Amino acid sequence: MVPGEAAPPGPGSPRGSAEGAAAGRKQRAAARRKVGRGRAWAGERGNLGNADACGAFQAFSLFVKAKEVPAASRCPGGGEGVRWRCCRQAFEELPGIHRHVALHHSGDVGRQAGLGAAPAEAGGSPAGSAARPSGHSCSNPEISWALPDTSHVSHDDLTSQVGEVLLYYCYCEVKDPEKLCAWQKALCQHLHLTGKVRVASEGINGTVGGSKVATSLYIKVMLSQPLFKNILCQEDFKSSAGGAHCFPDLRVGVFKEIVPMGVDPKIVSYKETGIHLSPQEFHREVEQYLSQASQGQSDTILLDCRNFYESKIGHFQGCLAPDIRKFSYFPSYVDENLELFKDKRVLMYCTGGIRCERGSAYLRSKAVCREVYQLKGGIHKYLEEFPDGFYRGKLRLGTCRYCGVLWDQYKLCSSQHCRQLVLTCPSCCNKGLTACCPVCQEKELKVTSRASGQTLKEECECTRRRPRVPIENVSPRMLDTGKD
């Protein structure tokens, strides 16, 4: 199959031998036209060597593939409908998107192929370039456009519902986020992965689900990507049971931050982060903190930088868990409580470690703490090594607000004026118990919007007792004792 071409027709395609043969001829003809158009475009670039021509053709194919519309978003039932989108235009046929790319994006494809720049190695991959420094160097390595070979993998194995969900992040300098985004989209589609990937000039943050074969190939390709070389490693990928069915679709986009804290990365950079502690080191620090706290002698704050609905489900023994609704409120929380952190040693943690990267950098920028540490790999990695350690509760499992049954899927309060998050199980939902508190439950039955159609945002029991940015009124003795 030509890279970027759609898969052969499945069960819903034209039936009958004649129609099937016609469809096959049409598909092969389209593939030949694609090869011809890609090679013609490559030929227009001048006298290219075989390696450069191959790289140009691959870049053209990948650019087209990155513009594909996910199958789930296409027209249901009658025909394929829109299959590609680019420059606010929709394309239903392969020749159309090919002509568009050849006419309007030759420069983009050329840059992706590395044409006009320093020669790359054979095959167009700069992975072995001797002049490329590794790590966080300012001379950022080029992005490889390589996709894994799946010819040895059956379609059933690649799309199996029995799989896993990967969580990972990597802070590094990305000179061309759009290019990295296009490659990620092509890679995930190639492996039939779903989920969400955020790309920014400061790095990448992903949560993707698929078969175990697909996720294994994804990790292998990510580790071989020159951009992440000597930065990203195998242990940075956290996995849990799941698969592609865990997410409705695939979303890959370019953002200002890979985790939304609301502070320009140029002002507070991930490079100014706190000191990373392994799960073993963090465990020893917490053990020492709790021992000293029991005697009222601790100079340490164990800080949970997650949202309230996460820390409510589970947290470290003796922690300070800010009652904030979003991570973007964390900087304001720090600003309003600077006195609390003055001359303190701070041990920070979050789910996977990513929020601590920027959160600890922001706290350090205030120059009030004696030292700032963070748990490398977050709670995920800690629980792998210390399942019976100092973490109390569950990582992602809580109880229904109404009946107390174990439940872990948050939903927005059904009252439109509120929009708080609430844990309510399917049984209680079926009974109409879908609001965050009795006040909202009652108001939901009344007026929920104005005549203009704009939703109201009013206070309820939850919002009244939870200020947007709480100011802590904690005595040293209370901090030492902590809360379980």
Disulfide bonds with the S-S distance in Angstrom:
none
